[in-house]
Amino acid sequence: MIALTLSIVSGRLFAQSEQPYDPALDGHKQINDAVAKAKAEDKHVFLMIGGNWCKWCMSFHKFIHENAAIDSTLHADYVFVLLNYSRENKNLDILADLDYPQRFGFPVFVILDADGNRIHTQNSAYVEKGEGYDEKKVLDFLKHWSPAAIDPENY
């Protein structure tokens, strides 16, 4: 019985990691919760907009969580949100509020400050290298849009 339970749990975890975007989630709630957490923790919100159908979205998601330097930088300065865009849930009203970031393709990155204001939109192509992503470019991106980087008191 224990082996069956472990098998089911590990299967669910594997399925979740293989399908990180959840079209059933309320995008407004995701963002509101992330902004509240970012405010409490003095962080920014990193929205990664895309879907499970997107090869580059899945590749970036795997890349950032398997790279220790990127994962720690991401979690130190950002509240990370996967905002779904798919046939099931395009979150079009949110994308309109964010000035249509999907125009850059997927994944697309949107940085919100701790008050929920959009401060940057980034085409993910700028952090690509060959058929994947470049660690230095991703780390530079994360550092350049961190709360400390845009704090006027640091200049």
C-alpha positions in Angstrom: 0.0 0.0 0.0 2.8 2.4 0.9 4.6 1.7 -2.4 1.3 2.4 -4.3 0.9 5.7 -2.5 4.5 6.7 -3.2 4.0 5.7 -6.8 0.9 7.9 -7.1 2.5 10.9 -5.4 5.7 10.7 -7.4 3.6 10.3 -10.6 1.7 13.4 -9.7 4.9 15.4 -9.0 6.3 14.2 -12.3 3.2 15.2 -14.1 3.2 18.6 -12.4 6.8 19.3 -13.4 6.0 18.2 -17.0 3.0 20.5 -17.1 4.0 23.6 -15.1 1.3 25.9 -16.5 -2.2 25.4 -15.1 -5.0 26.8 -17.3 -7.4 26.3 -14.5 -5.7 28.9 -12.3 -7.2 32.4 -11.9 -4.5 34.6 -13.3 -5.8 37.7 -11.4 -5.5 35.8 -8.1 -2.1 34.5 -9.0 -0.8 38.0 -9.7 -2.6 39.6 -6.7 -1.1 36.9 -4.4 2.3 37.3 -5.9 2.2 41.1 -5.5 1.2 40.8 -1.9 4.0 38.4 -1.2 6.5 40.6 -3.1 5.5 43.6 -1.1 5.9 41.7 2.2 9.3 40.3 1.1 10.7 43.4 -0.7 10.8 41.6 -4.0 9.5 42.0 -7.6 7.2 39.7 -9.4 8.5 37.8 -12.4 5.7 36.7 -14.7 6.6 34.1 -17.2 3.8 34.0 -19.7 3.4 31.0 -21.9 2.0 27.5 -21.9 2.7 23.8 -21.8 2.3 23.7 -25.5 5.4 26.0 -26.0 8.7 24.2 -26.4 10.7 27.4 -25.4 8.5 27.9 -22.3 9.1 24.4 -21.1 12.8 24.7 -21.9 13.2 28.0 -20.0 11.2 26.6 -17.0 13.5 23.6 -16.8 16.6 25.7 -17.3 16.0 28.2 -14.5 15.1 25.5 -12.0 18.0 23.2 -12.8 20.6 26.0 -12.7 21.4 26.6 -9.1 22.8 30.2 -9.6 19.7 31.2 -11.6 17.3 29.5 -9.2 18.8 31.2 -6.2 18.9 34.6 -7.8 15.3 34.2 -9.0 14.0 33.3 -5.6 16.1 35.9 -3.8 14.7 38.8 -5.7 11.4 37.7 -7.3 8.1 36.0 -6.7 7.8 33.7 -9.7 4.5 33.2 -11.5 3.7 31.1 -14.5 0.8 32.8 -16.2 -1.0 30.5 -18.6 -1.7 31.3 -22.3 -3.5 28.5 -24.0 -6.7 27.6 -25.8 -8.2 26.8 -22.5 -7.3 30.1 -20.8 -5.6 32.9 -22.7 -5.8 35.4 -19.8 -6.5 38.1 -22.5 -7.8 40.7 -20.0 -4.6 40.4 -18.0 -2.5 40.6 -21.2 -4.4 43.7 -22.2 -3.6 45.3 -18.8 0.1 44.5 -19.4 0.1 46.2 -22.8 -0.1 43.0 -24.8 3.3 41.3 -24.0 2.3 38.3 -26.2 3.4 40.4 -29.2 6.9 39.3 -28.4 6.0 35.6 -28.6 6.4 33.0 -25.9 7.7 32.8 -23.3 7.6 36.4 -22.5 8.7 37.9 -19.3 7.0 40.7 -17.4 8.4 42.3 -14.3 6.1 43.9 -11.8 7.2 46.0 -8.8 5.9 45.3 -5.3 2.9 47.5 -6.0 2.0 45.5 -9.1 3.1 48.1 -11.6 4.7 46.8 -14.8 8.3 48.0 -15.0 9.6 45.8 -17.8 8.6 43.4 -20.6 11.2 41.2 -22.1 11.3 39.1 -25.2 12.9 35.8 -24.1 14.9 35.7 -27.3 17.3 38.1 -25.7 18.4 35.5 -23.2 18.7 32.6 -25.7 21.8 30.9 -26.9 21.6 28.4 -29.8 18.8 26.0 -29.0 18.6 26.9 -25.3 19.3 29.7 -22.9 22.4 31.5 -21.7 23.2 31.5 -18.0 25.0 34.8 -18.1 22.3 36.6 -20.0 19.6 35.2 -17.7 21.5 36.2 -14.6 22.2 39.7 -16.0 18.5 40.1 -16.8 17.5 39.1 -13.3 20.1 41.4 -11.7 19.2 44.4 -13.9 15.5 44.2 -12.9 15.9 43.3 -9.2 14.6 45.7 -6.5 18.2 46.8 -5.7 19.0 47.5 -9.3 16.3 50.0 -9.8 16.4 51.6 -6.3 17.5 55.2 -6.8 19.3 55.1 -3.4 21.9 52.8 -5.0 23.0 55.4 -7.5 
